[in-house]
Structures are given as structure tokens and as C-alpha cells.
Amino acid sequence: MTLTATSSVPVVRHDVKRGPSKWDLMQSVFTRQEVFFTVQPEKGRGMSGMITVVVTAVEQEDGSCESWLVKGYVVSTNAKFEGWFRTNQRSGYLDIEC
């Protein structure tokens, strides 16, 4: 899952250092509740720190019920993102449009 394959808008990969619980992640999908990710751009360019997002879609990445492919948007900029997030470790990555 990657924005670069379906969009001409450049993206920056951000490592997720901390993210929402499984419950809050799913609540964001069902109710458009805002959730928070603490991110660090991989190459120093992009957003850093805590960002507020709305998750619009999740898909199970494997059979563990802890690993998710996620899509959504950053509230402050409306930038779309796609990524992978592991709820039991609260880590992963987000590819965010710039």
C-alpha cells in the first residue's frame, strides 16, 4: 500500500514512535474520532512530533489482529496518508503527502 503508486503527489515516510490503542484506532474509523501519532520523518524532511489524524480505513495486515494497513488524513493540513501500524507495539510508519 503506497500513495506513490496511485498519486503523483510526493510523500515522505514517517516512523511512528507512538500511536493510538487498537480501540482508539477503530473508533477513528467508525466515528471519525481524531487520534494522535508521534512521528519522526525518516530523512529529516516532513512532520515531526505529535500529529492529529483521522483514520478512514484499516485492513488487517496478517492474522495477528495487531498489524494494520491504515489510511486517513492529517487534520491540520488535510494531507492524506497510508501506512502500517502495529497496535500491540504502537509503532509502524506513515507515508504522508507533502
TIRO-2110 file (N, C-alpha, C; in Angstrom, 1 decimal):
// TIRO-2110
0.9, -1.2, 0.0, N, 1, A
0.0, 0.0, 0.0, CA, 1, A
0.9, 1.2, 0.0, C, 1, A
0.8, 2.0, -1.1, N, 2, A
1.6, 3.2, -1.1, CA, 2, A
1.0, 4.3, -1.9, C, 2, A
1.0, 5.5, -1.4, N, 3, A
0.5, 6.6, -2.2, CA, 3, A
1.2, 6.9, -3.4, C, 3, A
2.5, 6.6, -3.5, N, 4, A
3.3, 6.9, -4.7, CA, 4, A
2.8, 6.1, -5.9, C, 4, A
2.2, 4.9, -5.7, N, 5, A
1.8, 4.1, -6.8, CA, 5, A
0.5, 4.7, -7.4, C, 5, A
-0.3, 5.4, -6.6, N, 6, A
-1.6, 5.9, -7.1, CA, 6, A
-1.7, 7.4, -7.2, C, 6, A
-0.7, 8.1, -6.9, N, 7, A
-0.7, 9.5, -6.9, CA, 7, A
0.6, 10.1, -7.3, C, 7, A
0.5, 11.3, -8.0, N, 8, A
1.7, 12.0, -8.4, CA, 8, A
2.2, 12.9, -7.3, C, 8, A
1.5, 13.0, -6.2, N, 9, A
1.9, 13.9, -5.1, CA, 9, A
3.0, 13.2, -4.3, C, 9, A
4.1, 13.9, -4.1, N, 10, A
5.2, 13.3, -3.3, CA, 10, A
4.8, 13.0, -1.9, C, 10, A
5.4, 11.9, -1.3, N, 11, A
5.2, 11.5, 0.0, CA, 11, A
6.5, 11.4, 0.8, C, 11, A
6.4, 11.6, 2.1, N, 12, A
7.5, 11.4, 3.0, CA, 12, A
7.2, 10.3, 4.0, C, 12, A
8.1, 9.3, 4.1, N, 13, A
7.8, 8.2, 5.1, CA, 13, A
8.2, 8.8, 6.5, C, 13, A
7.3, 8.5, 7.4, N, 14, A
7.5, 8.9, 8.8, CA, 14, A
7.4, 7.7, 9.7, C, 14, A
8.4, 7.5, 10.6, N, 15, A
8.4, 6.4, 11.5, CA, 15, A
7.5, 6.8, 12.7, C, 15, A
6.6, 5.9, 13.0, N, 16, A
5.7, 6.1, 14.2, CA, 16, A
6.4, 5.6, 15.4, C, 16, A
6.6, 6.6, 16.3, N, 17, A
7.2, 6.3, 17.6, CA, 17, A
6.2, 5.9, 18.7, C, 17, A
5.0, 6.4, 18.5, N, 18, A
3.9, 6.2, 19.4, CA, 18, A
2.6, 6.4, 18.7, C, 18, A
1.6, 5.6, 19.0, N, 19, A
0.3, 5.8, 18.3, CA, 19, A
-0.9, 5.3, 19.2, C, 19, A
-2.0, 5.3, 18.6, N, 20, A
-3.3, 5.0, 19.4, CA, 20, A
-3.4, 3.5, 19.7, C, 20, A
-4.2, 3.3, 20.7, N, 21, A
-4.6, 1.9, 21.0, CA, 21, A
-5.4, 1.3, 19.9, C, 21, A
-5.6, 0.0, 19.9, N, 22, A
-6.5, -0.6, 18.9, CA, 22, A
-7.9, -0.1, 19.0, C, 22, A
-8.4, 0.1, 20.2, N, 23, A
-9.8, 0.6, 20.4, CA, 23, A
-9.9, 2.0, 19.7, C, 23, A
-8.9, 2.9, 20.1, N, 24, A
-9.0, 4.3, 19.5, CA, 24, A
-8.8, 4.3, 18.0, C, 24, A
-7.9, 3.4, 17.5, N, 25, A
-7.7, 3.3, 16.0, CA, 25, A
-9.1, 3.0, 15.4, C, 25, A
-9.8, 2.0, 15.9, N, 26, A
-11.0, 1.6, 15.3, CA, 26, A
-12.1, 2.6, 15.5, C, 26, A
-12.1, 3.3, 16.6, N, 27, A
-13.1, 4.4, 16.9, CA, 27, A
-12.9, 5.5, 15.9, C, 27, A
-11.7, 5.7, 15.5, N, 28, A
-11.4, 6.8, 14.5, CA, 28, A
-12.1, 6.4, 13.2, C, 28, A
-12.0, 5.1, 12.8, N, 29, A
-12.7, 4.7, 11.5, CA, 29, A
-14.2, 4.8, 11.6, C, 29, A
-14.7, 4.4, 12.8, N, 30, A
-16.2, 4.3, 12.9, CA, 30, A
-16.8, 5.6, 13.1, C, 30, A
-16.2, 6.5, 13.9, N, 31, A
-16.8, 7.8, 14.3, CA, 31, A
-16.1, 9.0, 13.8, C, 31, A
-15.0, 8.9, 13.1, N, 32, A
-14.1, 10.0, 12.7, CA, 32, A
-13.5, 10.7, 13.9, C, 32, A
-13.3, 10.0, 14.9, N, 33, A
-12.6, 10.5, 16.1, CA, 33, A
-11.2, 10.8, 15.8, C, 33, A
-10.7, 11.9, 16.2, N, 34, A
-9.3, 12.2, 16.0, CA, 34, A
-8.4, 11.4, 16.9, C, 34, A
-7.3, 10.9, 16.4, N, 35, A
-6.3, 10.2, 17.2, CA, 35, A
-4.9, 10.8, 16.9, C, 35, A
-4.0, 10.4, 17.8, N, 36, A
-2.6, 11.1, 17.7, CA, 36, A
-1.6, 10.0, 17.4, C, 36, A
-0.6, 10.4, 16.6, N, 37, A
0.6, 9.7, 16.3, CA, 37, A
1.8, 10.6, 16.6, C, 37, A
2.8, 10.0, 17.2, N, 38, A
4.1, 10.7, 17.4, CA, 38, A
5.0, 10.2, 16.3, C, 38, A
5.4, 11.1, 15.4, N, 39, A
6.2, 10.6, 14.2, CA, 39, A
7.5, 11.3, 14.1, C, 39, A
8.4, 10.7, 13.3, N, 40, A
9.7, 11.3, 13.0, CA, 40, A
9.9, 11.0, 11.5, C, 40, A
10.2, 12.0, 10.7, N, 41, A
10.4, 11.7, 9.3, CA, 41, A
11.7, 10.9, 9.1, C, 41, A
11.8, 9.9, 8.2, N, 42, A
12.9, 9.1, 8.0, CA, 42, A
14.2, 9.9, 7.6, C, 42, A
14.0, 10.8, 6.7, N, 43, A
15.1, 11.6, 6.1, CA, 43, A
15.2, 13.0, 6.6, C, 43, A
14.6, 13.3, 7.7, N, 44, A
14.7, 14.7, 8.3, CA, 44, A
13.8, 15.7, 7.6, C, 44, A
13.0, 15.4, 6.6, N, 45, A
12.1, 16.3, 6.0, CA, 45, A
10.7, 15.8, 6.2, C, 45, A
9.8, 16.7, 6.7, N, 46, A
8.5, 16.3, 7.0, CA, 46, A
8.0, 16.7, 8.3, C, 46, A
6.9, 16.1, 8.8, N, 47, A
6.4, 16.4, 10.1, CA, 47, A
7.1, 15.7, 11.2, C, 47, A
7.2, 16.4, 12.3, N, 48, A
7.9, 15.7, 13.5, CA, 48, A
7.1, 16.0, 14.7, C, 48, A
7.1, 15.1, 15.6, N, 49, A
6.3, 15.3, 16.9, CA, 49, A
4.9, 14.7, 16.8, C, 49, A
4.0, 15.2, 17.6, N, 50, A
2.7, 14.6, 17.7, CA, 50, A
1.8, 15.3, 16.6, C, 50, A
1.1, 14.4, 15.8, N, 51, A
0.2, 14.9, 14.8, CA, 51, A
-1.2, 14.3, 15.1, C, 51, A
-2.2, 15.0, 14.7, N, 52, A
-3.6, 14.6, 14.9, CA, 52, A
-4.1, 14.2, 13.5, C, 52, A
-4.7, 13.0, 13.5, N, 53, A
-5.2, 12.4, 12.3, CA, 53, A
-6.6, 11.8, 12.5, C, 53, A
-7.2, 11.6, 11.3, N, 54, A
-8.5, 10.8, 11.3, CA, 54, A
-8.2, 9.6, 10.4, C, 54, A
-8.4, 8.4, 10.9, N, 55, A
-8.2, 7.2, 10.2, CA, 55, A
-9.5, 6.9, 9.4, C, 55, A
-9.4, 6.7, 8.1, N, 56, A
-10.6, 6.5, 7.3, CA, 56, A
-10.8, 5.0, 6.9, C, 56, A
-9.7, 4.2, 7.0, N, 57, A
-9.8, 2.8, 6.6, CA, 57, A
-8.7, 2.0, 7.3, C, 57, A
-9.0, 0.8, 7.7, N, 58, A
-8.0, -0.1, 8.2, CA, 58, A
-8.2, -1.5, 7.5, C, 58, A
-7.1, -2.2, 7.4, N, 59, A
-7.2, -3.5, 6.8, CA, 59, A
-6.2, -4.4, 7.6, C, 59, A
-6.6, -5.6, 7.9, N, 60, A
-5.7, -6.5, 8.6, CA, 60, A
-4.6, -6.8, 7.8, C, 60, A
-3.4, -6.7, 8.3, N, 61, A
-2.1, -7.0, 7.5, CA, 61, A
-1.8, -8.4, 7.6, C, 61, A
-2.1, -9.1, 8.7, N, 62, A
-1.8, -10.5, 8.9, CA, 62, A
-2.9, -11.1, 9.8, C, 62, A
-2.7, -12.2, 10.3, N, 63, A
-3.7, -12.9, 11.1, CA, 63, A
-3.6, -12.5, 12.6, C, 63, A
-2.7, -11.7, 13.0, N, 64, A
-2.4, -11.4, 14.4, CA, 64, A
-3.5, -10.5, 15.1, C, 64, A
-4.3, -9.8, 14.3, N, 65, A
-5.2, -8.8, 14.8, CA, 65, A
-4.5, -7.7, 15.6, C, 65, A
-3.2, -7.5, 15.3, N, 66, A
-2.4, -6.4, 15.9, CA, 66, A
-1.7, -5.6, 14.8, C, 66, A
-1.6, -6.1, 13.6, N, 67, A
-0.9, -5.4, 12.5, CA, 67, A
-1.9, -4.9, 11.4, C, 67, A
-1.9, -3.6, 11.1, N, 68, A
-2.9, -3.0, 10.3, CA, 68, A
-2.3, -2.1, 9.2, C, 68, A
-2.9, -2.2, 8.0, N, 69, A
-2.7, -1.2, 7.0, CA, 69, A
-3.7, -0.1, 7.2, C, 69, A
-3.3, 1.1, 7.2, N, 70, A
-4.1, 2.3, 7.6, CA, 70, A
-4.1, 3.3, 6.5, C, 70, A
-5.2, 4.1, 6.4, N, 71, A
-5.4, 5.2, 5.5, CA, 71, A
-6.1, 6.3, 6.3, C, 71, A
-5.8, 7.5, 5.9, N, 72, A
-6.5, 8.6, 6.6, CA, 72, A
-5.9, 10.0, 6.1, C, 72, A
-6.1, 11.0, 7.0, N, 73, A
-5.6, 12.3, 6.7, CA, 73, A
-5.2, 13.0, 7.9, C, 73, A
-4.2, 13.9, 7.8, N, 74, A
-3.7, 14.8, 8.9, CA, 74, A
-4.7, 15.9, 9.0, C, 74, A
-5.2, 16.1, 10.2, N, 75, A
-6.2, 17.2, 10.5, CA, 75, A
-5.7, 18.6, 10.1, C, 75, A
-4.5, 18.9, 10.5, N, 76, A
-4.1, 20.3, 10.3, CA, 76, A
-3.8, 20.7, 8.9, C, 76, A
-3.5, 19.7, 8.0, N, 77, A
-3.1, 20.0, 6.6, CA, 77, A
-4.0, 19.4, 5.6, C, 77, A
-4.9, 18.4, 6.0, N, 78, A
-5.7, 17.6, 5.1, CA, 78, A
-4.8, 16.7, 4.2, C, 78, A
-3.5, 16.5, 4.5, N, 79, A
-2.7, 15.7, 3.8, CA, 79, A
-3.1, 14.2, 4.0, C, 79, A
-3.2, 13.5, 2.9, N, 80, A
-3.5, 12.1, 3.0, CA, 80, A
-2.3, 11.3, 3.4, C, 80, A
-2.6, 10.1, 4.1, N, 81, A
-1.5, 9.2, 4.4, CA, 81, A
-2.0, 7.8, 4.3, C, 81, A
-1.0, 6.9, 4.1, N, 82, A
-1.2, 5.5, 4.1, CA, 82, A
0.0, 4.9, 4.9, C, 82, A
-0.2, 3.8, 5.5, N, 83, A
0.9, 3.2, 6.3, CA, 83, A
0.6, 1.9, 6.9, C, 83, A
1.4, 1.5, 7.8, N, 84, A
1.3, 0.3, 8.5, CA, 84, A
1.5, 0.6, 10.0, C, 84, A
0.7, 0.0, 10.8, N, 85, A
0.8, 0.3, 12.3, CA, 85, A
0.5, -1.0, 13.1, C, 85, A
1.3, -1.2, 14.1, N, 86, A
1.2, -2.4, 14.9, CA, 86, A
0.7, -2.0, 16.3, C, 86, A
-0.6, -2.3, 16.6, N, 87, A
-1.2, -1.8, 17.8, CA, 87, A
-0.6, -2.3, 19.1, C, 87, A
-0.1, -3.5, 19.2, N, 88, A
0.5, -4.0, 20.4, CA, 88, A
1.9, -3.4, 20.7, C, 88, A
2.5, -2.9, 19.7, N, 89, A
3.8, -2.2, 19.9, CA, 89, A
3.7, -0.7, 19.7, C, 89, A
2.5, -0.2, 19.2, N, 90, A
2.2, 1.2, 18.9, CA, 90, A
3.3, 1.8, 18.1, C, 90, A
3.7, 1.1, 17.1, N, 91, A
4.8, 1.6, 16.2, CA, 91, A
4.4, 1.2, 14.7, C, 91, A
5.1, 1.8, 13.8, N, 92, A
4.9, 1.5, 12.4, CA, 92, A
5.5, 2.6, 11.5, C, 92, A
4.8, 2.9, 10.4, N, 93, A
5.2, 4.0, 9.6, CA, 93, A
4.0, 4.6, 8.9, C, 93, A
4.0, 5.9, 8.6, N, 94, A
3.0, 6.5, 7.8, CA, 94, A
3.7, 7.2, 6.6, C, 94, A
3.2, 7.0, 5.4, N, 95, A
3.6, 7.8, 4.2, CA, 95, A
2.7, 8.9, 4.0, C, 95, A
3.2, 10.2, 4.3, N, 96, A
2.3, 11.3, 4.3, CA, 96, A
2.6, 12.2, 3.1, C, 96, A
1.6, 12.7, 2.4, N, 97, A
1.7, 13.6, 1.3, CA, 97, A
2.4, 14.9, 1.8, C, 97, A
3.3, 15.4, 0.9, N, 98, A
3.8, 16.7, 1.3, CA, 98, A
3.4, 17.8, 0.3, C, 98, A
END
